[in-house]
Amino acid sequence: MTAASEHAAPDRERAETYLRLLAEAELRRALAMPEYKPPRERMLGQLVGLLARRRLMRRRRALVQRAMQQQGAGSVSAGNQNSHASQSVPLARAIAAPAVIRQAARSLHSARTAVAAPAATMLSAAARATSQFGARAQEATWRLRRQFSRRFLRRRRGYEPPPAEACLERVETLAGVFAAVGAIASRTEEDVVGGLRAALAARGRIEQDALLDYHTFGGVAVQSPSGPGGHPMRRMASGTAAPAGPPRTIPVGASASGEIEGVRVRFYLGVLVFDRSGVTLTVHVRFPAELQEQDHGHMDPVYDALNQISAVDDRSATYRADFSGGGGSAEWYGRLRMSPAPPPGVRWLDMTLPGAPPCRLRLDAPPRDLRIITEPATTGAADHFLDDDTIQLLCSEPADLRWVSDGDCDQPPLFQIAGHFVAAGVLGTDSPSVRRLAAAAARLGAQLPESLAGIEPTDLPADWLSTVSRAGCTDGPTGAIPIAVVLPEVDGVQCVLGDLVSEDDMASMQVYARGWPEPRHPRGTRNEQIWWSARDNLGGRYFVGEGGWNDHNGETDLDLEITPAINPQARALDIILTGPTTQVTVSVPLDWQEAL
Amino acid sequence: MNPAWWAAFGPAEAQLRCGGAQHRLRWADGTLHALDHPDAEGELVLGALGGDTSPCLDMIAAWGKHCDDLAVLAVGPRSAADVLTIPASVLAELTAVSGGGYHLLGNPAAHAVSIGGTVSQHSSVSFYSAQASRSGRVRSHHGFQDRDWIRQVLTRLRTHGSVLALDQRRIRREIRATASRLARPRTSPRARGWTGYAPVGMHARLVAGWGRPEVDEARAELIRLLALGAPFQFRLAAAVAHVWSADGANAGRSDRARPTLAAALAGRLAPAAANWLDIDPDEVEVNVHDGVGWGELALTKTGETGRLTARLPVGWLASVWAPGLAVVDGHLVVSVLDATWPAARVLALRAPGSDPVELAVHHDKRRWSITSR
């Protein structure tokens, strides 16, 4: 099998037809299911409301009755002289009732007005006290309540989706995977999934307000190919050519100790990136180990402190830094966007970090001289998808493909998706990735679906076995490397590698990109047409997944996660970016700096 | 010469509330008419020039707009037994869609939040939201979270009053559905409780692009058309199928829609064939027939079950399936030779592989039946 045959473009029409026919079959399956009756979410609340109203009405009735009795007694005593008084009492009561009610209402109103102000003050004070107490109690009992709800309440209160959701989910997942590997257009994915969702909703097989869902459906795409794009998270890859001139980057790699709200923290400033929209600086903030397990429910102080960072240059010009990123209980990381952008010729910046002495960044530092290789891509997106998930399966960490198997089938979803790949013509039965999947199945003692039964297994690559053997290792080196390298353009995408931070169980890398396709995780499925991978000099292979992204005007900040932990014996790491036609590899010497 | 695609359809009527009165919509001879608007055309012109429109005329305009909309075939009925119900609550929300109050996120100044969730390879929720606060700062949240965290965020957003009028039910559903997909908790501690923030500028494009009116309006129109009832659903499906058939206006572009049309044929022939031959509908394979003639059809026996393979023209959907002629007294109708409702002359198969025979059929207001062979 040659690389070229592995990389054959899938027949989009065939894949789309297959998917649409599958959607029809799933609709038929759903129609055989009973209609979905959504749970009455507020039944208990309504019941309580009804009981409360009933009680209130009973009180009002009693009040009116008492008033009428008093009025009636007065009338009777006054009318004792009258010969037909006894017959007229009910009539008199009836006539007097509205007046009595009005009088009672007036008295109540005046009484309420008199006590309103003090009562309101008292009530609001009580409410404040209750809410403060409630907040304290909530905080104090949070862990307990969480454990309790996990153990006892979740099952009872858990959302039970309509059974037909499984039919929709299978089509959704497969459509997502097909789109991710380029077997169908993203627009087709939306069309098929949106159409099935609406069809199921219109037949009451799923919640009917799915008819109003934001994913559009229908053949409008045929009428107007550039028509509405549906949900903005489903924006197509921008595909815009990068503007003239590549971005520029400078390695910084500076650490400092600081303080936020009385808590000692460590700052690490990694890499400066200069591009058309401004200058950004990668930043990490690490809490002391003893504080990492605390519940940092309110992160605003950290966010605010990071937004108060400022800088001054060698010409005494000042800069503000806006933070973009996030954090949790262990650390915060993201980018500082300098405002205004430092002009050319500035030699250094003194950064003022919270509770830390000024930290000088040299802007005239030369970029790192790293070996970069550009070559044609030899692996297709579908093969890569299958390979990546097969390795994860071997590592006993199967990818979550959101697939509820139909009937008694207990095969891993990946096997079933591979079966659909072959049936839809996305991959051939002689495809190396399918044969490697067959080998993995044999190694795991699992049975492939009928459509893949005749596949001849091939040997598993050595680097796969190395990844499998290192799965779950926690011996990774601790440190950071400010890579600071601008990669050559890969299929309309230009990336700048920021800093690589390694920990005992994984590593992360911050990347700045122009023209990056988005979103990267539509409905849980990776977009596979441009992907990252890594290999060390010992032949170890690593998964490189995305931990988050932030897009602004075609410029994207990516946070990549590298697993398993980097081999402590490794001396270099090849970071590889592969697009539909081009692949770029940059070799990074692993000279770790003690950073955080 | 082929009869008109609508020749085997009888007229259909529906009522709708218009200008405080019940008005009638009538479909006849392939066209929808607003009976209580004698100068409908003039009113439509005035409406297009900015004058007042009415629900009746909106419906006429929507019908014209969706006559080539393939979504009708994706959503619409597959057989007479396939009943679509559009609940009143959905129709009520559609009023909000077209009223403009729905697109809170279309306005960057609006205080709104939307949350989307997907599941990453580590079974955590890839969580996204954009929230415009009263101060005008947009905060984005994206990253991997567990479901407890999502609940906390929702509570906080509600407390801060940021989840205002924007379809909270949808957000709840999204969150519930996402949470239900979680198989196991996130393993990596570094991403737990991760919250992201970004300055306003970063999300201006995202917010501005949200909830595009044209998408919502097209969807709302189609749902309203489907809500007119089954007779109209079949007639609209027939109109769409005709437009994309060899005789239709979009015949030249039908190559792009071929997968959709093949699925539309398969989804409708399968229940008809299952009814005709008592076979598993999943064992029916249909392709679009482009050549002359009615197409072809064959049954291959595989063990106990049979597999039906067919090639039919897209026009079959319009002239045969939609008027309810697919299976008549044990015959699969493949073509209509002549029709003047309630009578028609059709070409039908007694069994797969047999030669088609000409039949005269008649509609007795309930179903079609053979009157002479």
Interface residues (C-beta under 8 A of the other chain):
Chain A: E13 E16 T17 L19 R20 L21 A23 E24 A25 L27 R28 L31 R146 G158 Y159 E160 P161 E165 D191 G195 L196 A198 A199 A202 R203 G204 E207 Q208 D209 A210 L211 L212 D213 Y214 T216 F217 G218 G219 V220 V222 Q223 G227 P228 G229 G230 H231 P232 M233 R235 D295 H296 G297 M299 Y303 D322 F323 S324 G325 G326 G327 G328 S329 A330 E331 G334 R337 Q392 E397 A399 D400 R402 E503 D505 M506 S508 H521 P522 R523 G524 T525 R526 G545 G547 G548 W549 N550 D551 H552 N553 E561
Chain B: D68 D69 L70 A71 V72 L73 A74 V75 R78 D82 V83 L84 T85 I86 P87 S89 V90 E93 L94 V97 G116 T118 V119 S120 Q121 H122 S123 S126 Y128 S140 H141 H142 G143 F144 D148 Q152 D167 R169 R170 R173 R176 A177 A179 S180 R181 A183 S188 P189 R190 A191 R192 G193 W194 T195 G196 Y197 A198 P199 G201 M202 H203 R205 L206 G209 W210 G211 R212 E214 V215 A218 R219 L222 I223 L226 N250 R253 R256 A257 R258 P259 T260 A262 A263 A266 G267 A270 P271 P281 D282
